[in-house]
């Protein structure tokens, strides 16, 4: 009888603890599409935002990811395969179409500025797109500050899809990168949990009009 009471008490305690955190359940997802509104804002002037019509779209399917930036000035796409460590950058600027291939070392070099970021949570929270978000702040080795509101209610299984947030315990729904005299702001516009087509991760063929450039040359021209 004493043993039975102990098990009953433990069961009731677990039920009480679960009842206290109804909104904290995490949903781990392997496929996801995120669409952000993107803007560049001079520091101290929230009313003057450049490239307000730009969008940043992220597709995740397993360990593969595709990140697209579409603006009136340029289009840029990055495709990364976390299984192999290889990636591709596609750029369209002033009528030119460039294809830049990256091996694992190139990928690591391109994203080295985000190594070692530690995000510290604040007490500030707000709801974004129906999800409860926590505010956190991190800083890169170069001194750039990243302020992010993220939710723990959706967590991508692929943690490599966006290098700045590899160590973030959740999904960023709104964030700003502040460096020098400007801030780059991303605000979630749409979240889609439907399957992502495999074709999103196809690399254009040589006959598609892209001119191939090495990663080293792209760095010299500041094109990566």
PEURGI-V316499 format. One record per pair of residues at least 6 apart in sequence whose ideal C-beta (glycine too) atoms are under 6 Angstrom apart, sorted by the first residue. I is the first residue (numbers start at 1). J is the second residue. D is the distance in Angstrom with one decimal. If there is no record, write none. Layout:
BEGIN
{{I J D} {I J D}}
END
This chain:
BEGIN
{{23 132 6.0} {26 152 5.8} {26 155 5.3} {27 154 5.3} {28 155 5.2} {28 157 5.6} {29 156 6.0} {30 62 5.7} {30 157 4.8} {31 61 5.1} {31 195 5.2} {31 196 5.0} {32 60 4.6} {32 156 5.7} {33 59 5.4} {33 192 4.0} {34 58 4.4} {35 57 5.0} {35 189 4.8} {35 190 4.2} {36 56 4.3} {36 186 4.2} {36 188 5.6} {37 187 4.8} {37 189 5.1} {38 54 4.1} {38 56 4.6} {38 186 5.7} {39 49 4.2} {39 52 5.2} {39 185 5.0} {40 50 4.5} {40 51 5.4} {40 182 5.7} {40 184 5.6} {41 49 4.8} {41 183 4.7} {41 185 6.0} {42 48 5.9} {42 182 5.8} {43 181 5.4} {51 71 5.1} {53 72 6.0} {54 71 3.7} {55 70 5.3} {56 69 5.3} {56 186 5.9} {57 68 4.5} {58 67 5.2} {59 66 4.3} {59 196 4.9} {59 200 4.9} {60 156 5.5} {60 158 5.3} {60 161 5.1} {61 196 4.3} {63 82 3.5} {63 83 4.9} {63 158 5.5} {64 81 5.4} {64 201 4.8} {65 80 5.2} {65 161 3.8} {66 79 5.0} {66 200 5.1} {66 201 5.9} {67 78 4.6} {68 77 4.9} {69 76 4.6} {74 93 4.6} {75 92 4.3} {76 91 5.1} {77 90 4.2} {78 89 5.3} {79 88 4.8} {79 201 5.7} {80 87 4.1} {82 160 4.7} {85 104 3.3} {86 103 6.0} {87 102 4.3} {87 107 5.1} {88 101 5.7} {88 203 5.2} {89 100 4.1} {90 99 5.8} {91 98 4.5} {97 209 5.2} {97 210 4.5} {98 211 5.7} {98 213 5.4} {99 210 4.0} {99 212 4.9} {100 213 5.3} {100 215 5.8} {100 218 4.7} {102 215 5.4} {106 215 4.3} {110 224 5.9} {111 163 3.9} {113 140 5.1} {113 142 5.5} {114 163 4.5} {114 164 4.7} {117 138 4.4} {119 136 4.1} {119 138 4.2} {119 168 5.6} {120 137 5.8} {121 134 5.5} {121 136 4.9} {122 135 4.6} {124 135 4.1} {125 134 5.5} {126 133 5.7} {128 173 4.4} {128 174 5.7} {129 188 5.4} {129 191 6.0} {131 151 4.0} {131 153 5.1} {133 149 4.0} {133 150 5.9} {133 151 4.9} {133 173 5.7} {135 149 5.3} {136 148 5.4} {137 147 5.3} {138 146 4.8} {139 145 5.3} {144 177 5.8} {144 179 4.0} {145 178 4.6} {146 177 5.4} {147 176 4.9} {148 172 4.8} {148 175 3.8} {149 173 5.9} {149 174 4.4} {150 168 5.8} {150 170 4.1} {150 171 5.9} {150 172 4.7} {151 170 5.4} {151 171 5.4} {151 173 5.9} {152 170 4.3} {154 171 4.7} {159 166 5.6} {165 172 5.5} {173 188 4.3} {174 187 5.0} {175 186 5.3} {176 183 5.1} {176 185 4.8} {177 184 4.6} {204 210 5.3} {218 224 4.3}}
END
